[in-house]
Amino acid sequence: MLWHIIDDEIYTKTLKNIKQYAKRNILIFTWHKNPLANPLIGLLALAIAFKKTGKFPRDWSFISDGNYQKYRPFLEIAEPIFKPEFSLIESHIWEPGKYHTLYIFQRNES
């Protein structure tokens, strides 16, 4: 659930660590589309952040609630990190919200 990593550098390091330690496959379940851009979901995230901290986040945007979650275009970031050792072989959109996808990468034969 990579959307809970707010810091971009830690996000990238996490993907690099996943690649380093994966032997055969990498399975990642994350957002493929930005739910925070949906006004209802965005306002709900903002309300939750306010309830949790008692104030509105200074860095609120439609890609992050500034506190708990952040949207990033996963494939644009992950594929350059995983290639050439791994290739995306499948992706499955989770239907209930249509915001989540399971990405399956496989190590390429040497």
N, C-alpha and C positions, 0 to 999 in steps of 0.2 A: 504494500500500500504506500507507494512512493509519494503520493500527494501530501502526506503528513510531514515530509521533509521540507522545511521552509528555506533553508540556506542552499543556494545554488551550488556552491563548492562541495558541500557535503553530499548533495544529490549526485553530482558527477562522480565523486569518490566512491559512493555506494555502488553505482553501476560498474565502475572499474573493478571493485572488489568482487562483485558478483561474477564478472567475466573471469577474473583471475582464479577463482575457486571452483568454477563450474567445470565438470569433467565432460559431460556429454550434452546436456540440455539446460536451458534457462527458461523458466516459466515465470512470467511477471503479470500480475493482475493490477491494472491501473486505469486511469482515465484516458480515453482516446478523444474525448470532446470535453470542452470546458463547461462544467455544470454551474460554475459561479457566474457565467454570462447570462444564465437564465434568471430573470428578475426575482422570481419567487425563491429559488434556491439561494441566490446571492443575498437576499434580504434575511432569509433564515440563518445563513452562516454569519451574517453581521449581527443578528440578534443573539445568537449563541455566544459569539465572541464578547458581546457587551455583557451578557449575563455572567459569563465566566470571570471577566476582569473588572466589570463595573464602569468601563469606558469604551468608547469606540476606538478601534485600532487606528493609529496614525497612518499606517501604510496600507489601508484598505484599498483594494482595486478589484476589478472584475476578473483577476487571475489569482487573487489570494485574499483570504479574510484577515491577513496580517497577523494571525495568531496560531492557527491550527492546520491550515491546508493551503496548498498552492497548485495551480494548474501549470503544466508545461507540456509542449508538444512532444510526447514521449519518443516516438520513432525518430524525429529529427535529431534528438539528442542521443538516443541509445544506439541506433544503427552505426553511426561513425565510431562509437566506442567498441561495439561488439565485433565489427568487421575488421579484418577478413576472417577471423577465427570462427565466428558464428554467423549463421544466416537465419532470417525469419522464415519459418516453414509454415506456420499457421497463426491465425488470430481469430478469436471468437468473441463477438459482442455479447455482453450479458444483457438480456432483453428487458428486465424490469425497468431500469432507468435509461437504458441505451447510452450511458455515459462511460461504462466500464468495458474493458476488453482484456481477455487473457491472451497474452502474446507468448508464442512458443518459438524459441530459437534452438537451433541444433548446431553442434560443433561440426565444422567442415572437415572432411577427410583430408589428411595431409598427403 
